[in-house]
């Protein structure tokens, strides 16, 4: 089975997050803007509401992006930033927690999702919640 998510500039952050987690139930996306006071620190800004179109910061010059299960976390985070000028981090479900996938950025989305499912089922014996 081929898993693919097409992201268009007019899609809202909420839609992208929801569709991503529908396709990869043990993964989720979190969007960030640069923190102007401290550029080395991300801020989950209140200005990033789920109603904001993902192409908001590109002023209409962004094109569509296709995300598929064989892409690595690093590739997904880079293509979204390069296309839409917005930072994103992929998180993986682990039991009752969500882990940022910083150490496993070279794993594919498919493998990340499988690991999240295996870990969550081992610890909880149930399905993910958000």
C-alpha positions in Angstrom: 0.0 0.0 0.0 1.3 3.4 -1.0 0.7 6.2 1.6 0.8 9.8 0.2 -0.2 13.2 1.6 -0.5 16.1 -0.8 -0.1 19.4 0.9 -1.3 22.6 -0.9 -0.6 26.1 0.3 -4.3 26.8 1.0 -4.5 23.8 3.4 -4.7 24.9 7.0 -2.2 23.7 9.6 -5.0 21.9 11.3 -5.9 20.0 8.1 -2.3 19.1 7.5 -1.8 17.8 11.1 -5.1 15.9 11.0 -4.4 14.3 7.6 -0.9 13.4 8.5 -2.0 11.6 11.7 -4.8 9.9 9.8 -2.2 8.4 7.5 0.4 7.8 10.3 -1.7 7.2 13.5 1.4 6.9 15.7 3.0 10.2 14.4 2.0 13.8 14.6 3.3 17.1 13.3 3.9 20.3 15.4 4.4 23.6 13.6 6.7 26.4 14.9 7.9 29.8 14.0 11.3 31.3 14.7 11.6 32.9 18.1 12.7 36.4 17.2 14.3 37.1 20.7 16.2 33.8 20.7 16.8 32.4 17.2 18.2 29.1 18.6 14.9 28.4 20.4 11.6 27.4 18.7 8.4 28.9 19.9 5.0 27.3 19.5 3.6 30.7 18.8 0.0 31.7 19.4 0.1 33.2 15.9 0.2 29.6 14.5 -3.4 28.8 14.9 -4.7 25.6 13.2 -6.9 27.9 10.9 -3.7 29.4 9.4 -3.0 28.3 5.8 0.3 26.5 5.6 1.3 28.7 2.7 0.7 31.9 4.7 4.4 32.8 5.0 5.3 32.3 1.4 2.8 34.9 0.1 1.5 32.7 -2.6 4.8 31.4 -4.1 4.6 27.9 -2.6 3.6 25.0 -4.6 2.2 21.6 -3.6 4.3 19.2 -1.6 3.9 15.4 -1.6 4.8 13.4 1.6 5.0 9.7 1.3 5.8 6.8 3.7 9.4 6.2 2.4 10.5 9.7 3.2 12.6 10.2 6.3 11.7 12.6 9.1 14.6 14.9 8.0 13.3 15.0 4.5 9.7 15.8 5.6 10.9 18.6 7.9 13.2 20.1 5.2 10.7 20.0 2.3 8.0 21.6 4.4 10.4 24.4 5.6 11.8 24.9 2.1 8.4 25.0 0.5 6.3 26.9 3.1 8.9 28.7 5.3 7.5 27.2 8.4 9.2 24.9 10.9 7.7 21.5 11.6 8.8 18.6 13.9 7.6 15.0 13.7 6.7 13.4 17.0 6.2 9.6 17.6 3.8 8.0 20.0 5.5 6.0 22.8 3.1 4.6 25.4 1.3 7.7 26.7 4.0 10.2 25.6 4.9 11.9 22.3 8.7 11.9 21.5 10.3 14.3 19.2 12.1 12.2 16.6 15.4 14.2 16.7 17.6 11.1 17.2 15.8 9.0 14.6 15.5 11.6 11.8 17.0 9.2 9.3 14.1 6.7 9.8 11.3 6.6 7.3 7.8 7.7 8.2 6.6 4.2 7.8 9.3 2.8 10.1 8.7 5.6 12.7 4.9 4.8 12.6 5.6 1.1 13.0 7.9 1.8 16.0 5.3 4.0 17.6 2.7 1.3 17.2 4.9 -1.4 18.6 6.0 0.7 21.6 2.5 1.9 22.4 1.0 -1.6 22.1 3.7 -3.0 24.3 3.3 -0.5 27.0 -0.5 0.1 26.8 -2.0 -2.6 24.8 -4.3 -0.1 23.1 -4.5 2.4 20.2 -3.1 5.9 20.1 -4.9 9.0 21.5 -4.1 12.6 20.8 
